[in-house]
Amino acid sequence: MSGSVSEWPSKNANNRRYIYKTQGVCPPEIHFDIGQGILSDIRFVGGGCPGNALLVSRLLKGRPIDEVLLLTNGIQCRNGTSCPDQLSAAIMAARDGHLSSSTPFVLTEDPSRRNRIGLVGELGGRPGGLEKIAASMSDAGVEHIICMGNLTGPSSQNRETLKTIRRLNIQAIQGQNDWDYACGTEKKQFPPLDQQARDWLLQLPQVLIFQLGDKKCMAFFGDFIQKLPGYSDYEPYSLEMNMVCGLTDFMQEETVFPALEAMLPQFRSDVVLFGQALRWGHWRVGDKDFISVGSASGPHVSWGLLEFISGKISFRKMPVRR
């Protein structure tokens, strides 16, 4: 069951957003907002019947949660439950304090410790070079691949791009284009994308935390995260994003580097990677590394090799032979 994207996410800063992991039904997650006891912006994510999900979402939107519980609790379909019944379980968990509200942005932590990681820049819905990039990374002994956002774009090959990313087992983060597709607010020139692909994009992390040697790294695409409803400067890793996007204009304003260095002791991460600038770069400021990942498309396809060598971070732009 997969819900409507045109009415999500909520723009009301007073609402709290929740993500509930379901049991016994097709969609693995239910996303919803509650504000002043009123349910809004319900979305069943990841599978099932889109039509039923849209109907349920529209009928229940704007109702008091006590009324919704009376309508949905105990409805059975299979496995002793149903999508409406799982929604009631989600609401009760949120109401009773057993389900915490979600952060404004989705953050995933990868606990695996690696020494050599390959970085793929913006694809923009063009999967043509991915196979060669992956082969080049394999030849270089890369242990893991991360795609730095904007997997999609104004391309008829968006669906094929997402399939290729999954097939090659590439870990991906969400970019501005991907978020717009997930919410149904993509630009007019962007081709249609089916609901299953939109749901997959919605579930991508917007911030990825991973370990390179003994260094904690954070990866994100760009400043669209700061514009998400409910974004706060006090969320974990917000400081790093604020400094990169706002203070330094993606590390292009070097006159403010002294001010950046003064803030480094408050950073949670040792390495900050970002993709929005669409150019390659590596800056060492104080004891922190900042890395800009360029585009993966264009006449000269390249990728980034990020390594932990003798206690330090090494970064190189790597060409792909055609």
HELIX and SHEET records of a PDB file:
HELIX    1   1 PRO A   50  LEU A   60  1                                  11    
HELIX    2   2 ILE A   65  THR A   72  1                                   8    
HELIX    3   3 CYS A   83  ARG A   95  1                                  13    
HELIX    4   4 LEU A  130  ASP A  139  1                                  10    
HELIX    5   5 ASN A  158  ARG A  167  1                                  10    
HELIX    6   6 GLN A  176  CYS A  183  1                                   8    
HELIX    7   7 GLN A  195  LEU A  202  1                                   8    
HELIX    8   8 ASP A  223  LYS A  227  5                                   5    
HELIX    9   9 SER A  238  ASN A  242  1                                   5    
HELIX   10  10 MET A  243  LEU A  247  3                                   5    
HELIX   11  11 GLU A  254  VAL A  256  5                                   3    
HELIX   12  12 PHE A  257  MET A  263  1                                   7    
HELIX   13  13 LEU A  264  GLN A  266  5                                   3    
SHEET    1   A 3 ARG A  16  LYS A  21  0                                        
SHEET    2   A 3 GLU A  29  GLY A  35 -1                                        
SHEET    3   A 3 ILE A  38  VAL A  45 -1                                        
SHEET    1   B 6 LEU A 107  ARG A 114  0                                        
SHEET    2   B 6 VAL A 207  LEU A 212  1                                        
SHEET    3   B 6 LYS A 215  PHE A 220 -1                                        
SHEET    4   B 6 VAL A 271  PHE A 274  1                                        
SHEET    5   B 6 LYS A 288  SER A 292  1                                        
SHEET    6   B 6 GLY A 281  VAL A 285 -1                                        
SHEET    1   C 5 GLN A 171  ALA A 172  0                                        
SHEET    2   C 5 HIS A 144  CYS A 147  1                                        
SHEET    3   C 5 ARG A 116  VAL A 120  1                                        
SHEET    4   C 5 SER A 302  ILE A 309 -1                                        
SHEET    5   C 5 LYS A 312  PRO A 319 -1                                        
END                                                                             
